[in-house]
Amino acid sequence: MTSSQPLALPGYAHVYSGKVRDLYAPLDDSGAPRADQLLLVASDRMSAYDFVLDTPIPDKGKVLTQLSLWWFERLTDLVPNHVVSTDVPAAVEGRAVLVRRLEMLPVECVARAYLTGGGLVEYRADGHVSGVALPEGLLDGSRLPEPVFTPSTKAPVGEHDQPMPYADVEAAVGASLADRVRGLTTAILARGNEIAAERGILIADTKVEFGLDGDDVVLADEVLTPDSSRFWPADLWEPGHAQPSYDKQYVRDWLTSPASGWDRSSGEAPPDLPADVVEQTRAKYVEAYERLTGRTFS
Ligand SMILES: N#Cc1c(N)ncnc1-c1cnn(CCN2CCOCC2)c1
């Protein structure tokens, strides 16, 4: 059985469903939603080309949850995190985390270690990304001298996050907190790449979210997963063109091949994925987890 739709979880109230994850509130003894905790559940849903695909990828939710927990453990010297427990309902075992409910900051904290996507578009326009001047002559996939903070807004589901000028981040959370999350976001990506590069994976960019617990800045959401980050196979890295995605390339290649019969420009939803593409994609998620953690996925 795969997990592509939000479940009804006895003892929990469903709070929110995003593209690939669902949020629940534990109920207290009176049956009211607790105000201090949330249950973050990762589904097997996969998104591609801004669509949530109809075909789930078995174990994707489990693999990414376990990877995120592994990263949280390796970032505690930089920043505390929101994890409370992995003691979760059996129906979501392995793909759910009980977390502290935080006052979430209204900023998607993105850092880029390599130039591609929206950052490349900005750079080609004026040599800057998020207001930071970059060296001349950079190509699609070029490594940046150091990770750059490129925050964005938190767009409603179905809309695109928009680049957020740093001044707007300061206006939203204050100069001190803006500086703190900028430093943390770039440090998390740098740490991620230190570890991932030894294991044959480049993390081109990543999105993290922070919340406040009182005055404490706490790392929330998921961290350094293929859903929150661009994972590239290091041995295929070659600046000058779009890099192959570690986890999404099989899906992208099939969807854009004649075999799918799908026209990306049509605006129509993509078709179901064939079994071999599903299995190859599942295998890439498992491979990324096992290479990074040194653990065997079970
Ligand atoms: N992680 C985490 C976390 C946390 N530790 N504490 C509080 N909130 C969140 C959280 C998780 N996802 N979102 C975005 C979804 N929101 C849901 C409500 O509606 C607006 C969108 C917030």
The ligand as an ORCA input file, in Angstrom:
! r2SCAN-3c Opt
* xyz 0 1
  N       7.464     21.887     10.190
  C       6.783     22.558     10.847
  C       5.954     23.395     11.630
  C       6.212     23.548     12.997
  N       7.238     22.845     13.606
  N       5.439     24.386     13.732
  C       4.418     25.050     13.160
  N       4.120     24.931     11.855
  C       4.865     24.108     11.072
  C       4.518     24.000      9.661
  C       4.725     22.961      8.821
  N       4.264     23.252      7.585
  N       3.808     24.474      7.654
  C       3.392     25.129      6.440
  C       2.011     24.787      6.184
  N       1.192     25.742      6.865
  C       0.232     24.990      7.655
  C      -0.813     25.918      8.198
  O      -1.385     26.697      7.144
  C      -0.422     27.479      6.426
  C       0.633     26.586      5.822
  C       3.916     24.964      8.902
*
